[in-house]
Every structure is written in C-alpha cells, then in structure tokens.
Amino acid sequence: METPNVTDKVIVITGASSGLGESTAKLLASRGAKVVLGARRKDRIDSVVKEISATGGKAAGFAVDVRNRAQVETFIKEAVDNFGRVDVLVNNAGIMPIAPIGLLKVDEWDRQIDINIKGVLYGVAAVLPQMQKQKSGHIINMASVFGIKVFAPGGTVYCATKAAVRTLTEGLRMELHSENIRCTMISPGAVLSELQTSTSDPSSAKFVKELYDKVGISADSVARAILYAIEQPADVEIDEVVLRPTAQDF
Ligand SMILES: NC(=O)c1ccc[n+]([C@@H]2O[C@H](COP(=O)([O-])OP(=O)(O)OC[C@H]3O[C@@H](n4cnc5c(N)ncnc54)[C@H](OP(=O)(O)O)[C@@H]3O)[C@@H](O)[C@H]2O)c1
C-alpha cells in the first residue's frame, strides 16, 4: 500500500550502507519514496541501491564521509541534481565505541564527536538552504535511549553525543518551525545492526554483544518509526519517537 505523504518524497539518508539506515531506505522506497543513500562503503551502498531498483524502487547512492563538510554538501547537491529537491534528511550515520573512560580512548571520543554530533550539524548546514528555498522540509536526527539515560561505565561519551543530538533537535525545532521545516528525533534502544562492531575494548564488546543477543530487535522497528514521522500530514510534527525492545530493562 502506498502512503500519500511518502510517495515521491525525496528522502536522503546518511549511514545507509547497513543497519537502521539500510532498513529505512528499503521500507521508504517500497512506499514510493525516492531515496538517496550515503555512507563511506560505496560497494555496500551500491548493492542496497541495486536491491531497491530491482524491486521497482527509485534510489541513488553516493560515497560520503559525514566528518567532511564539503563531502556532505556535495552529497546533498547530488540528491538535488538527481531528484530535484530534498523533502527529508535522515541524519542517521553514527558509531558506538563503548569503553570505560579510564581507558582514555581519546581517538574514539574524537570520532564519536566528529560523526555523531558534527556529522549531524554538517547535514543540517548542507540541507537547510535547499529546504528554505523550497519553504518546506523535514530533518530527522537519530538519537538514542542512551541520549535520555546514561549507560556507564562504557557509554559515557556515546551517551553525551546522543544527548547533544537531543538538544540540537529540540533547538532546531524551535528555530525552524516558522519556516515550515519539521524536526524529529528517533531514540531507539538495542536494535540489531553492525553498531556493536565499533567497540574495540574486548570486555565492553562482550557486554554489548551479550545485551544485543539477549534483547536486540530488528532494524525494521526503527524504519517503521521513521515512516510514521514522515507520513503525517504536513501540519503534524512528530517531535520524538522512543522505542525499545520490550525485554530491555533500562
Ligand atoms: N543499533 C542500535 O541499537 C541503535 C540504538 C540507538 C541509536 N542508534 C543509532 O542509529 C544510527 C545507525 O546505527 P546502526 O545501528 O544502524 O549501526 P550500523 O549498522 O553500524 O550503521 C551505521 C551507519 O553509519 C555509517 N557511518 C559510520 N561512520 C560514518 C561516516 N564517517 N560517514 C558516513 N557514514 C558513516 C556506516 O556506514 P559506513 O561505515 O559505510 O560509512 C553505517 O551505514 C547511529 O547513529 C546509532 O548511534 C543505534
């Protein structure tokens, strides 16, 4: 069944080479959206685009590293060149290297700040002029239950980045509603994806794996939440969706 408020929308998704981004791209394309996929692993992006196209969906894919502002600008330009506009940006790319703060994995702190926070801001900077020109748009930022609750030891820096995404999204909403730009944050709990592979500390990796093996739910659950936010009539903004595995106890 096609949903009128999704059909033909141009939806740009960062971090679409796996996990939540990939699932979201496939679901939205199946509902008639034109999806534009970005991530660093271009081979993975190409195979998702191929899969969507093979089932009659409309998709384009590009290599982008969200740490690089110029690349993010080019990515948005490529979306506009291909499909003429950008109705929705899903700022989804992110990493979660878990480790106690005392291990001083400062490089991982930097990468989380660069990807999870600055990458989101670069997405906003790249898409905002286009949405202002269109006089409409929708920015969806991927936060986390860990942006609401702190998971420590281990998740201190990751939780801080996701708390920043929460704050940014609320501020964006307050600033952009008068320009007819909707803002939504999605805050998932444990969802099965490749996210846990970014953890380099062996004992934290073991903890995360055990948790996800026990309670993790499918990435489709997040894709459906994103679809729900997008398919609302233009005068309705879904500000936040928090979703967890029923079995998750925090
Ligand atoms: N899974 C969960 O339990 C969960 C819960 C709450 C929130 N989240 C959030 O959901 C988002 C997606 O994560 P996921 O669970 O789907 O994990 P995933 O399968 O590891 O996907 C992460 C995506 O981000 C991309 N990415 C990473 N660094 C990037 C960079 N520098 N530039 C561009 N793309 C980059 C990856 O692609 P490349 O490596 O190809 O670049 C990949 O497509 C993240 O923001 C994560 O924090 C996940």
The ligand as a Tripos MOL2 file, in Angstrom:
@<TRIPOS>MOLECULE
LIG
   48    52     1     0     0
SMALL
NO_CHARGES

@<TRIPOS>ATOM
      1 N1         21.5440   -0.2030   16.7780 N.am      1 LIG1
      2 C1         21.1650    0.3580   17.9180 C.2       1 LIG1
      3 O1         20.9440   -0.3080   18.9310 O.2       1 LIG1
      4 C2         20.9920    1.8420   17.9900 C.ar      1 LIG1
      5 C3         20.3110    2.3930   19.0790 C.ar      1 LIG1
      6 C4         20.1700    3.7650   19.1660 C.ar      1 LIG1
      7 C5         20.6850    4.5820   18.1930 C.ar      1 LIG1
      8 N2         21.3540    4.0310   17.1400 N.ar      1 LIG1
      9 C6         21.9130    4.9360   16.1340 C.3       1 LIG1
     10 O2         21.4670    4.5500   14.8660 O.3       1 LIG1
     11 C7         22.3750    5.0100   13.8790 C.3       1 LIG1
     12 C8         22.6560    3.8900   12.8890 C.3       1 LIG1
     13 O3         23.3490    2.8570   13.5530 O.3       1 LIG1
     14 P1         23.1250    1.3090   13.2470 P.3       1 LIG1
     15 O4         22.6650    0.7040   14.4990 O.co2     1 LIG1
     16 O5         22.3570    1.1250   12.0220 O.co2     1 LIG1
     17 O6         24.6500    0.8310   13.0660 O.3       1 LIG1
     18 P2         25.4560    0.3570   11.7690 P.3       1 LIG1
     19 O7         24.8240   -0.8270   11.1560 O.co2     1 LIG1
     20 O8         26.8750    0.2650   12.2180 O.co2     1 LIG1
     21 O9         25.2850    1.5990   10.7890 O.3       1 LIG1
     22 C9         25.9990    2.7940   10.9430 C.3       1 LIG1
     23 C10        25.9980    3.5160    9.6280 C.3       1 LIG1
     24 O10        26.7270    4.7500    9.7780 O.3       1 LIG1
     25 C11        27.6490    4.8430    8.7210 C.3       1 LIG1
     26 N3         28.7880    5.6670    9.0970 N.ar      1 LIG1
     27 C12        29.6510    5.4860   10.1270 C.ar      1 LIG1
     28 N4         30.6100    6.4310   10.0890 N.ar      1 LIG1
     29 C13        30.3380    7.2190    9.0080 C.ar      1 LIG1
     30 C14        30.9590    8.3380    8.4430 C.ar      1 LIG1
     31 N5         32.0700    8.8650    8.9620 N.pl3     1 LIG1
     32 N6         30.4150    8.8890    7.3340 N.ar      1 LIG1
     33 C15        29.3060    8.3540    6.7740 C.ar      1 LIG1
     34 N7         28.6640    7.3010    7.2730 N.ar      1 LIG1
     35 C16        29.1750    6.7370    8.3790 C.ar      1 LIG1
     36 C17        28.0340    3.4150    8.3960 C.3       1 LIG1
     37 O11        28.4770    3.3110    7.0450 O.3       1 LIG1
     38 P3         29.9960    3.2470    6.5480 P.3       1 LIG1
     39 O12        30.7880    2.5170    7.5870 O.co2     1 LIG1
     40 O13        29.8700    2.5360    5.2380 O.co2     1 LIG1
     41 O14        30.3990    4.6870    6.3870 O.co2     1 LIG1
     42 C18        26.6990    2.7150    8.5350 C.3       1 LIG1
     43 O15        25.9600    2.8260    7.3430 O.3       1 LIG1
     44 C19        23.5920    5.5160   14.6470 C.3       1 LIG1
     45 O16        23.5240    6.9340   14.7390 O.3       1 LIG1
     46 C20        23.4310    4.9010   16.0090 C.3       1 LIG1
     47 O17        24.0720    5.6360   17.0150 O.3       1 LIG1
     48 C21        21.5080    2.6880   17.0090 C.ar      1 LIG1
@<TRIPOS>BOND
     1     1     2 1
     2     2     3 2
     3     2     4 1
     4     4     5 ar
     5     4    48 ar
     6     5     6 ar
     7     6     7 ar
     8     7     8 ar
     9     8     9 1
    10     8    48 ar
    11     9    10 1
    12     9    46 1
    13    10    11 1
    14    11    12 1
    15    11    44 1
    16    12    13 1
    17    13    14 1
    18    14    15 2
    19    14    16 1
    20    14    17 1
    21    17    18 1
    22    18    19 2
    23    18    20 1
    24    18    21 1
    25    21    22 1
    26    22    23 1
    27    23    24 1
    28    23    42 1
    29    24    25 1
    30    25    26 1
    31    25    36 1
    32    26    27 ar
    33    26    35 ar
    34    27    28 ar
    35    28    29 ar
    36    29    30 ar
    37    29    35 ar
    38    30    31 1
    39    30    32 ar
    40    32    33 ar
    41    33    34 ar
    42    34    35 ar
    43    36    37 1
    44    36    42 1
    45    37    38 1
    46    38    39 2
    47    38    40 1
    48    38    41 1
    49    42    43 1
    50    44    45 1
    51    44    46 1
    52    46    47 1
@<TRIPOS>SUBSTRUCTURE
     1 LIG1         1 GROUP 0 **** ****
